Amino acid sequence: MSNNEQQKRAAAEAAYEYVVEGEYLGVGTGSTVNHFIDVLAERRPAIKGCVSSSEATTARLKRAGFDVETLNFAGDLSVYVDGADEVSPQLALIKGGGGAMTREKIIAQVSDTFVCMVDTSKQVDVLGAFPLPIEVIEMGRSAVARALVKMGGLPELREDFRSDNGHPIIDVYNLDLTDPKAVEARINAIPGVVTVGLFAQRPADVLIVAGADGVTTKKR
Ligand SMILES: O=C[C@H](O)[C@H](O)[C@H](O)COP(=O)(O)O
């Protein structure tokens, strides 16, 4: 395993401490979450089942023998575990590098504790070096892109990609994200936007950071 993969694994092991037995567990998407699912598969907690944020995570959880239930059935959750593409000191996040942010944001919103796992490379003072993913309705994608240009952004359509919900994704460079809550609200208000991958209005509650010197945990 590379150093980076070892760090992801260490973060996943630390996140496991937040799993609540006897309940449904929210599970995010991505390479760090894949390590978390591997940890779940090894330790087999007595959870009721999982609520998944993507088809890829659902398939991996099922292969590991876990029940995957719909959020409509499971209702509000105690714990949601996921990764992120960037994290600010206030625990605001950019998510959606894998295109899963719509389902991720829905699950984060109904979870008491959002546990986010990252490696040190994803910690930034101000969000925005990572292009901001925005899921859009196909017929509105050019209109949304023009609105983003007016905000100072440089939108790029993600080539040959559809989200699990069947929508295109625009990745936006160059946006000023010094006030991420305000930008999130402004982008949410553009007709045609399904979900912006900014998690500032609902940031992480617990941040687990894995680095060369071990794992640290920060709480909001
Ligand atoms: O759409 C993907 C999700 O938001 C992921 O949480 C994010 O991209 C981080 O993924 P990874 O753990 O692979 O860096």
PDBQT file of the ligand as one rigid body, heavy atoms in Angstrom, charges set to zero:
ROOT
HETATM    1  O1  LIG A 301     -18.071  12.557  -5.035  1.00  0.00    +0.000 OA
HETATM    2  C1  LIG A 301     -17.227  12.121  -4.274  1.00  0.00    +0.000 C 
HETATM    3  C2  LIG A 301     -17.132  12.428  -2.861  1.00  0.00    +0.000 C 
HETATM    4  O2  LIG A 301     -17.532  13.722  -2.540  1.00  0.00    +0.000 OA
HETATM    5  C3  LIG A 301     -15.831  12.084  -2.161  1.00  0.00    +0.000 C 
HETATM    6  O3  LIG A 301     -16.051  12.200  -0.795  1.00  0.00    +0.000 OA
HETATM    7  C4  LIG A 301     -14.659  12.966  -2.482  1.00  0.00    +0.000 C 
HETATM    8  O4  LIG A 301     -14.508  13.087  -3.874  1.00  0.00    +0.000 OA
HETATM    9  C5  LIG A 301     -13.360  12.424  -1.851  1.00  0.00    +0.000 C 
HETATM   10  O5  LIG A 301     -13.010  11.211  -2.428  1.00  0.00    +0.000 OA
HETATM   11  P1  LIG A 301     -11.648  10.476  -2.122  1.00  0.00    +0.000 P 
HETATM   12  O6  LIG A 301     -11.762   9.891  -0.758  1.00  0.00    +0.000 OA
HETATM   13  O7  LIG A 301     -11.530   9.422  -3.202  1.00  0.00    +0.000 OA
HETATM   14  O8  LIG A 301     -10.544  11.486  -2.235  1.00  0.00    +0.000 OA
ENDROOT
TORSDOF 0
